[in-house]
Amino acid sequence: MYFEIKNISDWQNVVNSILPELKHNILLLKGNLGAGKTTFTQFLLKNLGSEDEVNSPTYSIVNEYKSPKGKIYHFDLYRLKNIDEVYDIGIEEYLDNSFLCIIEWPEVYEDELYGLEYHSMSINSTGESREITFE
């Protein structure tokens, strides 16, 4: 799926289109700094019924949110240097015990997902708009 958004309210249209397609409990979010990964996550969690305040997990590495469907974990792996650091935070336990795991900056862990089913979303900021692809 491909989307182009020009203002913040367009995120709702993206979420409306993606939610019916969300079949796996892992969602990889890729994009440069400030592309809108956390903004997308805020819209997504609101639409999943979470009443929690969604913030970037840049410093905490992982934030936990509640939803009527179960726990949602939001990761930011940007500061992790290698796969050992990813395992040190216990990522496998989170993946096994969640309704949804949203992983920003997943590149350090992506090879380890081989054989698992997941979705991937890329957000490219072009300056005036954002181009989004969802698989």
C-alpha positions as CSV (number, residue, x, y, z in Angstrom):
1,M,0.0,0.0,0.0
2,Y,1.2,3.5,-0.7
3,F,0.0,6.8,0.8
4,E,1.0,10.4,0.6
5,I,0.2,12.7,3.4
6,K,0.4,16.5,3.5
7,N,-0.9,17.3,7.0
8,I,-1.3,15.7,10.4
9,S,-5.0,14.8,9.9
10,D,-4.0,12.6,6.9
11,W,-2.5,10.1,9.4
12,Q,-6.1,9.0,10.2
13,N,-6.7,7.9,6.6
14,V,-3.5,5.9,6.7
15,V,-4.5,4.2,10.0
16,N,-8.0,3.5,8.6
17,S,-6.5,1.7,5.6
18,I,-3.8,-0.2,7.5
19,L,-5.9,-1.5,10.5
20,P,-7.9,-4.0,8.4
21,E,-4.6,-5.3,6.9
22,L,-2.8,-5.7,10.3
23,K,-2.6,-9.5,10.5
24,H,0.7,-10.0,12.4
25,N,1.8,-8.8,15.9
26,I,5.0,-7.2,14.7
27,L,5.2,-3.9,12.8
28,L,8.5,-2.4,11.8
29,L,8.6,1.3,11.3
30,K,11.4,2.8,9.2
31,G,12.1,6.4,8.4
32,N,14.5,9.2,9.1
33,L,14.4,11.3,12.3
34,G,11.2,13.4,12.5
35,A,9.5,11.4,9.7
36,G,6.4,10.7,11.8
37,K,6.9,7.3,13.2
38,T,5.7,8.2,16.7
39,T,2.9,10.4,15.3
40,F,1.7,7.4,13.3
41,T,1.9,5.3,16.5
42,Q,-0.2,7.8,18.4
43,F,-3.0,7.6,15.8
44,L,-2.7,3.8,15.6
45,L,-3.0,3.3,19.3
46,K,-5.9,5.7,19.7
47,N,-7.7,3.7,17.0
48,L,-6.9,0.4,18.8
49,G,-8.7,1.8,21.8
50,S,-5.7,2.7,24.0
51,E,-6.3,5.7,26.3
52,D,-2.6,5.9,27.2
53,E,-0.4,8.8,26.3
54,V,1.9,7.8,23.5
55,N,5.5,9.1,23.6
56,S,8.7,8.3,21.8
57,P,10.6,5.5,23.5
58,T,13.9,7.0,22.4
59,Y,15.4,7.0,25.9
60,S,13.4,4.2,27.6
61,I,13.9,1.9,24.6
62,V,10.4,0.4,25.1
63,N,7.1,1.8,26.2
64,E,4.2,-0.4,27.2
65,Y,0.6,0.6,26.4
66,K,-2.7,-1.0,27.2
67,S,-5.5,-1.6,24.7
68,P,-8.7,-3.6,24.8
69,K,-7.0,-6.2,22.6
70,G,-4.0,-6.6,24.8
71,K,-0.6,-5.1,25.5
72,I,1.2,-3.0,22.9
73,Y,4.9,-2.5,23.1
74,H,6.6,0.4,21.3
75,F,10.3,0.0,20.7
76,D,13.0,2.5,19.6
77,L,16.2,0.5,18.7
78,Y,18.0,3.6,17.4
79,R,20.5,3.7,20.3
80,L,21.3,0.0,20.3
81,K,24.6,-0.8,18.7
82,N,24.3,-4.6,18.1
83,I,22.1,-7.6,18.4
84,D,23.3,-8.5,21.9
85,E,21.9,-5.3,23.2
86,V,18.6,-6.1,21.6
87,Y,18.5,-9.5,23.3
88,D,19.5,-7.8,26.6
89,I,16.3,-5.9,26.7
90,G,14.3,-9.1,26.4
91,I,12.7,-8.4,23.1
92,E,11.7,-12.0,22.5
93,E,9.6,-12.1,25.6
94,Y,7.9,-8.9,24.5
95,L,7.2,-10.4,21.1
96,D,5.7,-13.6,22.6
97,N,3.5,-11.7,25.1
98,S,1.9,-8.9,23.1
99,F,-1.0,-8.0,21.0
100,L,1.3,-5.8,18.9
101,C,5.0,-4.8,18.9
102,I,5.8,-1.6,17.0
103,I,9.6,-1.4,16.4
104,E,11.1,1.9,15.3
105,W,14.7,1.7,13.8
106,P,14.4,-2.1,13.4
107,E,17.5,-2.5,11.3
108,V,19.7,-3.9,14.1
109,Y,17.2,-6.7,14.7
110,E,15.6,-7.3,11.3
111,D,17.8,-10.3,10.3
112,E,16.6,-12.1,13.5
113,L,13.0,-11.9,12.3
114,Y,13.7,-14.4,9.5
115,G,10.9,-16.9,9.5
116,L,8.5,-14.7,11.5
117,E,5.6,-12.9,9.9
118,Y,5.5,-9.1,10.3
119,H,4.5,-5.9,8.6
120,S,6.9,-3.2,7.5
121,M,6.1,0.5,7.1
122,S,8.5,3.1,5.7
123,I,7.9,6.8,6.0
124,N,9.9,9.1,3.8
125,S,9.8,12.8,4.5
126,T,10.1,14.8,1.3
127,G,9.9,18.2,3.0
128,E,6.3,19.2,2.0
129,S,4.8,15.7,2.4
130,R,5.4,12.2,3.6
131,E,5.4,9.1,1.4
132,I,4.4,5.9,3.2
133,T,4.6,2.3,2.1
134,F,3.1,-0.5,4.1
135,E,3.6,-4.2,3.5
